[in-house]
Amino acid sequence: MIAKKIITQEMKLVDFPEEVDEQNGIKLYGEISWENQLAVLSHYLHNNSNSDDYDYKREVTSAIREFLERKKENKNEEITEEYVTKVAEDPIAYDLFADFFNVPFPNPKEPRFTFIDLFAGMGGFRLAMQAQGGKCVFSSEWNKYAQKTYLANFGEMPFGDITKDVTKSYIPKEFDVLCAGFPCQPFSIAGVSKKKSLGRETGFRDKTQGTLFFDVADIISRHRPKAFFLENVKNLMSHDKGNTFKVIKGTLEELRYSLHYLVMDGQTYVPQHRERIMIVGFNRDIFCNEKYLVA
C-alpha cells in the first residue's frame, strides 16, 4: 500500500538519476557517478540480494532512496529510512526495476558455475559462458557506449576502470572462472605498427594498456578461481620476439595454473577472418593431475 501511495509508476532504468552539472549542462563521471551507482544496484539485484556486506547495502540503499525521492507522488511526503530499507531488502516485491530482468540474454535460472567478465565489451564472453550454464557475478568495462549496450543486453551495468582498487573491491570473493579479453592494441600488428610510426613504446612498455594484463594477474592471484579464459590477438605470441608471451606465460604459471593455448580463426564460426589466441588455465591446487586436450 505504501509503495502505491509514493510511486506513480513502475521505475525503469532510464529514471536513474545522473550526476549533472546543471550550470554548465554537462554530465559528471566519477567514483559516485550514475554508471557506478547503477553498476552497484544492478549487480546487487542479480547476485547479492542476500548480501551481508554493510557498505554494499548502504550504497544500494542510497541509490534506491534517490529513485524514491524522484518518483514519489507527493513531493512533500517524507520517505522514511524504514521504508527505504525494506525496499532495498526486496526491491522486486515493490515492483521496482523489473526491466533489469526483462532482457534478451538473462542469466541461466539454474547455473552450473559462476564467472566474472573483465574488459567485457558488449558481452561476447558472457553469451558464450551463459550458453554453457554459467552465471556472471561481476562485470567490468570502461567504455561508456559498450557499458550501455551491455546493460541493454543483460540488465547489468558493468563497473568501470578495473585498474582502480575501488572497482576491484566489488569483485565477489569467490567465483569459478575469470574471463578477460584484455586490450590487445599494444600487441596487435596494427597497434605495433602505429605506435612505432609515432615513436611510442609497445607491449608491456606501453604505460596505458600494455600493463592491463597485470591487473588480470592480480585478480587471479587474489581470488584464486578454479580456471581462467583469456583472449587476445594472434600477434601476442610473436610480439617482441616472443618475450611478451614468455612474461605472460611465466606470470600465470608462477600463480600455479596449468596453461593451455591455441590460435583459432573466427571464420569457422562467423563470416570473418579473425585470428585470436585463446588461453585457458586451471588452478593446480584444485586440478592436480588434469589432462586437457585443446583441439
C-alpha angles and dihedrals in degrees: 000000000000092000092054091049096052102035122060097192142000112290118241135191091258088063093062108119116249122208104248134179095225094189093058098024095233132128118244122215125196144116091312097035126136092263093053093046091049091047091052093048098043093047090048093052095047100040117007110041089133096042118143093201103125097199091048092051090046090057091047091049091051092051093048091048089058090052093050094046092053096044104041116120097224111048091200094053116107120233106211127219089239092058093046091050092051091050091049091052092056114005093167091061087060092052093250128146096003091154090064084077101032093083135128096246113033125177114270113271093227106031122198096202142356130242142175124229115216123185081011100179108184094332110276094142091045094054090053095047094045089052087060093051099268125147118212112226099174136018134184132189128153100200110097095211093047088049092056093047090049089050091052092048100045108014090243129107110217118231115249134239108014092198090072119090091222089061093046090051090071094058110110114250092238132034134143107232135024115209121192135164091188114198112285104193094102090055104034123102091239093045094049093048092049095048093046090053088053093046092247129141122251140206117014089349088066103101096205114044105359092074095052090094088069090058087056090049090048092055091047089051094049099044103029098210119197090247145352133214117202131180133195143145123297091245090067089086096053100034114124090004091302096305094114093056090042089059092047093047093046093048093052094045090050086059087060099254124137110230130222122173139172136174109234131187116226092212087085088068107020134029093260135091100232120152117198135168116236116203120193124183133186126204107250091205088065104027101044101164104018122152114196126181116209110201 
